[in-house]
Amino acid sequence: MPQEVFRAKGILWFSDSELRHIFQLSGPRYSLHADEWSTPPKNQLVFIGRKLNTSEISSHLNKCLV
């Protein structure tokens, strides 16, 4: 993550898992917790920071897509 991102959180859907993954980032620390879906699978992320370069973040995230 770029240094301008202070905090991030979201729900992640991985193609090789039937579970949803709850992602939390605070500074250099992060956690990833898996549990059952209660809604249709999707990816949803929120980034908190200063002067975020949304194009750069989108580019990095798009490289993760299957």
N, CA, C and O atoms as a Tinker XYZ file with bonds, in Angstrom:
   264  protein
     1  N      0.833000   -1.174000    0.000000    73     2
     2  CA     0.000000    0.000000    0.000000    64     1     3
     3  C      0.882000    1.244000    0.000000    63     2     4     5
     4  O      1.936000    1.266000    0.637000    81     3
     5  N      0.455000    2.262000   -0.706000    73     3     6
     6  CA     1.215000    3.525000   -0.661000    64     5     7
     7  C      1.229000    4.100000    0.760000    63     6     8     9
     8  O      0.310000    3.843000    1.537000    81     7
     9  N      2.247000    4.864000    1.098000    73     7    10
    10  CA     2.388000    5.449000    2.435000    64     9    11
    11  C      1.252000    6.412000    2.753000    63    10    12    13
    12  O      0.955000    6.652000    3.923000    81    11
    13  N      0.614000    6.965000    1.726000    73    11    14
    14  CA    -0.475000    7.918000    1.937000    64    13    15
    15  C     -1.737000    7.251000    2.483000    63    14    16    17
    16  O     -2.642000    7.938000    2.958000    81    15
    17  N     -1.806000    5.915000    2.420000    73    15    18
    18  CA    -2.954000    5.176000    2.960000    64    17    19
    19  C     -2.684000    4.904000    4.437000    63    18    20    21
    20  O     -1.746000    4.188000    4.787000    81    19
    21  N     -3.521000    5.486000    5.300000    73    19    22
    22  CA    -3.367000    5.288000    6.750000    64    21    23
    23  C     -4.159000    4.081000    7.232000    63    22    24    25
    24  O     -3.740000    3.355000    8.133000    81    23
    25  N     -5.312000    3.888000    6.607000    73    23    26
    26  CA    -6.210000    2.817000    7.037000    64    25    27
    27  C     -6.984000    2.315000    5.827000    63    26    28    29
    28  O     -7.299000    3.077000    4.913000    81    27
    29  N     -7.284000    1.033000    5.836000    73    27    30
    30  CA    -8.091000    0.431000    4.775000    64    29    31
    31  C     -8.863000   -0.731000    5.380000    63    30    32    33
    32  O     -8.406000   -1.386000    6.317000    81    31
    33  N    -10.035000   -0.967000    4.827000    73    31    34
    34  CA   -10.828000   -2.101000    5.290000    64    33    35
    35  C    -11.754000   -2.512000    4.175000    63    34    36    37
    36  O    -12.060000   -1.728000    3.276000    81    35
    37  N    -12.196000   -3.747000    4.243000    73    35    38
    38  CA   -13.116000   -4.182000    3.214000    64    37    39
    39  C    -13.431000   -5.656000    3.267000    63    38    40    41
    40  O    -12.978000   -6.396000    4.141000    81    39
    41  N    -14.239000   -6.054000    2.277000    73    39    42
    42  CA   -14.643000   -7.442000    2.092000    64    41    43
    43  C    -14.043000   -7.909000    0.777000    63    42    44    45
    44  O    -14.197000   -7.247000   -0.249000    81    43
    45  N    -13.363000   -9.043000    0.805000    73    43    46
    46  CA   -12.677000   -9.548000   -0.387000    64    45    47
    47  C    -13.230000  -10.906000   -0.788000    63    46    48    49
    48  O    -13.544000  -11.744000    0.058000    81    47
    49  N    -13.340000  -11.102000   -2.075000    73    47    50
    50  CA   -13.813000  -12.351000   -2.667000    64    49    51
    51  C    -12.676000  -12.923000   -3.493000    63    50    52    53
    52  O    -12.268000  -12.324000   -4.488000    81    51
    53  N    -12.162000  -14.079000   -3.090000    73    51    54
    54  CA   -11.087000  -14.751000   -3.805000    64    53    55
    55  C    -11.672000  -15.890000   -4.637000    63    54    56    57
    56  O    -12.525000  -16.634000   -4.154000    81    55
    57  N    -11.222000  -16.030000   -5.874000    73    55    58
    58  CA   -11.786000  -17.033000   -6.777000    64    57    59
    59  C    -11.582000  -18.466000   -6.288000    63    58    60    61
    60  O    -12.356000  -19.350000   -6.655000    81    59
    61  N    -10.576000  -18.711000   -5.480000    73    59    62
    62  CA   -10.298000  -20.074000   -5.020000    64    61    63
    63  C    -10.838000  -20.363000   -3.613000    63    62    64    65
    64  O    -10.436000  -21.341000   -2.983000    81    63
    65  N    -11.747000  -19.510000   -3.122000    73    63    66
    66  CA   -12.312000  -19.711000   -1.789000    64    65    67
    67  C    -13.811000  -19.439000   -1.823000    63    66    68    69
    68  O    -14.271000  -18.518000   -2.498000    81    67
    69  N    -14.556000  -20.239000   -1.095000    73    67    70
    70  CA   -15.998000  -20.018000   -0.999000    64    69    71
    71  C    -16.360000  -19.142000    0.206000    63    70    72    73
    72  O    -17.538000  -18.895000    0.461000    81    71
    73  N    -15.356000  -18.677000    0.939000    73    71    74
    74  CA   -15.567000  -17.824000    2.103000    64    73    75
    75  C    -15.358000  -16.361000    1.732000    63    74    76    77
    76  O    -14.695000  -16.051000    0.742000    81    75
    77  N    -15.932000  -15.462000    2.536000    73    75    78
    78  CA   -15.612000  -14.046000    2.368000    64    77    79
    79  C    -14.448000  -13.743000    3.305000    63    78    80    81
    80  O    -14.275000  -14.405000    4.328000    81    79
    81  N    -13.669000  -12.757000    2.953000    73    79    82
    82  CA   -12.484000  -12.411000    3.738000    64    81    83
    83  C    -12.578000  -10.948000    4.144000    63    82    84    85
    84  O    -12.672000  -10.055000    3.301000    81    83
    85  N    -12.551000  -10.724000    5.439000    73    83    86
    86  CA   -12.632000   -9.385000    6.009000    64    85    87
    87  C    -11.204000   -8.872000    6.173000    63    86    88    89
    88  O    -10.396000   -9.472000    6.883000    81    87
    89  N    -10.901000   -7.759000    5.509000    73    87    90
    90  CA    -9.557000   -7.184000    5.482000    64    89    91
    91  C     -9.547000   -5.900000    6.303000    63    90    92    93
    92  O    -10.453000   -5.075000    6.182000    81    91
    93  N     -8.514000   -5.727000    7.146000    73    91    94
    94  CA    -8.317000   -4.501000    7.912000    64    93    95
    95  C     -6.841000   -4.134000    7.874000    63    94    96    97
    96  O     -5.975000   -4.981000    8.091000    81    95
    97  N     -6.562000   -2.870000    7.597000    73    95    98
    98  CA    -5.190000   -2.367000    7.573000    64    97    99
    99  C     -5.133000   -1.105000    8.420000    63    98   100   101
   100  O     -5.970000   -0.213000    8.281000    81    99
   101  N     -4.139000   -1.039000    9.299000    73    99   102
   102  CA    -3.899000    0.152000   10.099000    64   101   103
   103  C     -2.392000    0.357000   10.150000    63   102   104   105
   104  O     -1.677000   -0.365000   10.845000    81   103
   105  N     -1.917000    1.357000    9.399000    73   103   106
   106  CA    -0.470000    1.560000    9.290000    64   105   107
   107  C      0.162000    0.345000    8.651000    63   106   108   109
   108  O     -0.299000   -0.099000    7.599000    81   107
   109  N      1.212000   -0.214000    9.256000    73   107   110
   110  CA     1.867000   -1.382000    8.666000    64   109   111
   111  C      1.209000   -2.718000    9.043000    63   110   112   113
   112  O      1.584000   -3.765000    8.515000    81   111
   113  N      0.229000   -2.678000    9.956000    73   111   114
   114  CA    -0.407000   -3.914000   10.429000    64   113   115
   115  C     -1.675000   -4.200000    9.633000    63   114   116   117
   116  O     -2.417000   -3.287000    9.271000    81   115
   117  N     -1.909000   -5.470000    9.371000    73   115   118
   118  CA    -3.148000   -5.856000    8.702000    64   117   119
   119  C     -3.639000   -7.184000    9.255000    63   118   120   121
   120  O     -2.884000   -7.947000    9.857000    81   119
   121  N     -4.925000   -7.440000    9.035000    73   119   122
   122  CA    -5.494000   -8.732000    9.403000    64   121   123
   123  C     -6.452000   -9.163000    8.309000    63   122   124   125
   124  O     -7.011000   -8.339000    7.586000    81   123
   125  N     -6.627000  -10.469000    8.204000    73   123   126
   126  CA    -7.520000  -11.058000    7.230000    64   125   127
   127  C     -8.260000  -12.187000    7.938000    63   126   128   129
   128  O     -7.643000  -13.140000    8.413000    81   127
   129  N     -9.571000  -12.076000    8.005000    73   127   130
   130  CA   -10.401000  -13.048000    8.717000    64   129   131
   131  C    -11.431000  -13.606000    7.748000    63   130   132   133
   132  O    -12.050000  -12.845000    7.004000    81   131
   133  N    -11.626000  -14.918000    7.742000    73   131   134
   134  CA   -12.573000  -15.552000    6.826000    64   133   135
   135  C    -13.826000  -16.000000    7.570000    63   134   136   137
   136  O    -13.762000  -16.480000    8.701000    81   135
   137  N    -14.968000  -15.829000    6.903000    73   135   138
   138  CA   -16.216000  -16.380000    7.408000    64   137   139
   139  C    -17.181000  -16.582000    6.241000    63   138   140   141
   140  O    -16.826000  -16.338000    5.088000    81   139
   141  N    -18.389000  -17.022000    6.539000    73   139   142
   142  CA   -19.374000  -17.345000    5.500000    64   141   143
   143  C    -19.983000  -16.076000    4.903000    63   142   144   145
   144  O    -20.112000  -15.053000    5.576000    81   143
   145  N    -20.352000  -16.168000    3.627000    73   143   146
   146  CA   -21.068000  -15.081000    2.961000    64   145   147
   147  C    -22.508000  -15.054000    3.449000    63   146   148   149
   148  O    -23.136000  -16.105000    3.581000    81   147
   149  N    -23.039000  -13.866000    3.719000    73   147   150
   150  CA   -24.460000  -13.703000    4.029000    64   149   151
   151  C    -25.155000  -12.919000    2.909000    63   150   152   153
   152  O    -26.373000  -12.742000    2.923000    81   151
   153  N    -24.359000  -12.453000    1.942000    73   151   154
   154  CA   -24.847000  -11.721000    0.779000    64   153   155
   155  C    -24.164000  -12.308000   -0.448000    63   154   156   157
   156  O    -23.245000  -13.113000   -0.296000    81   155
   157  N    -24.574000  -11.939000   -1.659000    73   155   158
   158  CA   -23.845000  -12.411000   -2.840000    64   157   159
   159  C    -22.379000  -11.940000   -2.794000    63   158   160   161
   160  O    -22.114000  -10.817000   -2.365000    81   159
   161  N    -21.424000  -12.782000   -3.229000    73   159   162
   162  CA   -20.003000  -12.411000   -3.184000    64   161   163
   163  C    -19.701000  -11.148000   -3.977000    63   162   164   165
   164  O    -20.262000  -10.922000   -5.050000    81   163
   165  N    -18.806000  -10.330000   -3.434000    73   163   166
   166  CA   -18.342000   -9.110000   -4.102000    64   165   167
   167  C    -17.083000   -8.621000   -3.402000    63   166   168   169
   168  O    -16.750000   -9.087000   -2.312000    81   167
   169  N    -16.393000   -7.691000   -4.024000    73   167   170
   170  CA   -15.262000   -7.009000   -3.413000    64   169   171
   171  C    -15.702000   -5.593000   -3.072000    63   170   172   173
   172  O    -16.349000   -4.922000   -3.876000    81   171
   173  N    -15.350000   -5.152000   -1.886000    73   171   174
   174  CA   -15.699000   -3.800000   -1.459000    64   173   175
   175  C    -14.593000   -3.315000   -0.538000    63   174   176   177
   176  O    -14.312000   -3.943000    0.482000    81   175
   177  N    -13.958000   -2.190000   -0.894000    73   175   178
   178  CA   -12.831000   -1.672000   -0.125000    64   177   179
   179  C    -12.994000   -0.180000    0.128000    63   178   180   181
   180  O    -13.571000    0.545000   -0.682000    81   179
   181  N    -12.471000    0.262000    1.272000    73   179   182
   182  CA   -12.438000    1.673000    1.629000    64   181   183
   183  C    -11.002000    2.005000    2.026000    63   182   184   185
   184  O    -10.371000    1.265000    2.782000    81   183
   185  N    -10.491000    3.124000    1.508000    73   183   186
   186  CA    -9.147000    3.584000    1.843000    64   185   187
   187  C     -9.240000    4.949000    2.498000    63   186   188   189
   188  O     -9.972000    5.819000    2.025000    81   187
   189  N     -8.504000    5.144000    3.584000    73   187   190
   190  CA    -8.460000    6.419000    4.285000    64   189   191
   191  C     -7.020000    6.900000    4.273000    63   190   192   193
   192  O     -6.105000    6.155000    4.626000    81   191
   193  N     -6.820000    8.145000    3.865000    73   191   194
   194  CA    -5.471000    8.697000    3.818000    64   193   195
   195  C     -5.491000   10.131000    3.361000    63   194   196   197
   196  O     -6.539000   10.778000    3.353000    81   195
   197  N     -4.327000   10.631000    2.976000    73   195   198
   198  CA    -4.177000   11.998000    2.475000    64   197   199
   199  C     -3.586000   11.977000    1.082000    63   198   200   201
   200  O     -2.656000   11.226000    0.786000    81   199
   201  N     -4.150000   12.822000    0.237000    73   199   202
   202  CA    -3.650000   12.990000   -1.132000    64   201   203
   203  C     -3.480000   11.644000   -1.825000    63   202   204   205
   204  O     -2.442000   11.366000   -2.424000    81   203
   205  N     -4.520000   10.810000   -1.733000    73   203   206
   206  CA    -4.466000    9.472000   -2.330000    64   205   207
   207  C     -4.502000    9.570000   -3.853000    63   206   208   209
   208  O     -5.284000   10.330000   -4.424000    81   207
   209  N     -3.651000    8.795000   -4.487000    73   207   210
   210  CA    -3.622000    8.709000   -5.940000    64   209   211
   211  C     -4.538000    7.544000   -6.334000    63   210   212   213
   212  O     -4.118000    6.388000   -6.355000    81   211
   213  N     -5.782000    7.869000   -6.642000    73   211   214
   214  CA    -6.759000    6.823000   -6.916000    64   213   215
   215  C     -6.392000    5.997000   -8.144000    63   214   216   217
   216  O     -6.697000    4.805000   -8.199000    81   215
   217  N     -5.749000    6.608000   -9.122000    73   215   218
   218  CA    -5.329000    5.864000  -10.319000    64   217   219
   219  C     -4.294000    4.803000   -9.950000    63   218   220   221
   220  O     -4.360000    3.675000  -10.438000    81   219
   221  N     -3.348000    5.156000   -9.100000    73   219   222
   222  CA    -2.309000    4.215000   -8.679000    64   221   223
   223  C     -2.917000    3.057000   -7.885000    63   222   224   225
   224  O     -2.572000    1.897000   -8.108000    81   223
   225  N     -3.820000    3.378000   -6.960000    73   223   226
   226  CA    -4.454000    2.338000   -6.155000    64   225   227
   227  C     -5.285000    1.419000   -7.043000    63   226   228   229
   228  O     -5.219000    0.198000   -6.898000    81   227
   229  N     -6.059000    1.982000   -7.951000    73   227   230
   230  CA    -6.873000    1.180000   -8.884000    64   229   231
   231  C     -6.001000    0.282000   -9.745000    63   230   232   233
   232  O     -6.345000   -0.875000   -9.983000    81   231
   233  N     -4.879000    0.804000  -10.210000    73   231   234
   234  CA    -3.959000    0.024000  -11.038000    64   233   235
   235  C     -3.421000   -1.182000  -10.275000    63   234   236   237
   236  O     -3.378000   -2.289000  -10.810000    81   235
   237  N     -3.012000   -0.968000   -9.027000    73   235   238
   238  CA    -2.511000   -2.077000   -8.213000    64   237   239
   239  C     -3.593000   -3.114000   -7.952000    63   238   240   241
   240  O     -3.328000   -4.315000   -8.008000    81   239
   241  N     -4.804000   -2.662000   -7.669000    73   239   242
   242  CA    -5.909000   -3.585000   -7.403000    64   241   243
   243  C     -6.295000   -4.371000   -8.650000    63   242   244   245
   244  O     -6.584000   -5.564000   -8.561000    81   243
   245  N     -6.302000   -3.724000   -9.799000    73   243   246
   246  CA    -6.643000   -4.411000  -11.048000    64   245   247
   247  C     -5.653000   -5.518000  -11.386000    63   246   248   249
   248  O     -6.025000   -6.491000  -12.041000    81   247
   249  N     -4.413000   -5.394000  -10.958000    73   247   250
   250  CA    -3.429000   -6.435000  -11.197000    64   249   251
   251  C     -3.726000   -7.706000  -10.384000    63   250   252   253
   252  O     -3.196000   -8.778000  -10.672000    81   251
   253  N     -4.585000   -7.563000   -9.364000    73   251   254
   254  CA    -4.955000   -8.706000   -8.520000    64   253   255
   255  C     -6.129000   -9.500000   -9.081000    63   254   256   257
   256  O     -6.395000  -10.615000   -8.634000    81   255
   257  N     -6.828000   -8.933000  -10.056000    73   255   258
   258  CA    -8.016000   -9.598000  -10.601000    64   257   259
   259  C     -7.653000  -10.774000  -11.470000    63   258   260   261
   260  O     -6.630000  -10.772000  -12.156000    81   259
   261  N     -8.509000  -11.784000  -11.432000    73   259   262
   262  CA    -8.313000  -12.990000  -12.249000    64   261   263
   263  C     -8.905000  -12.768000  -13.611000    63   262   264
   264  O     -8.851000  -13.657000  -14.460000    81   263
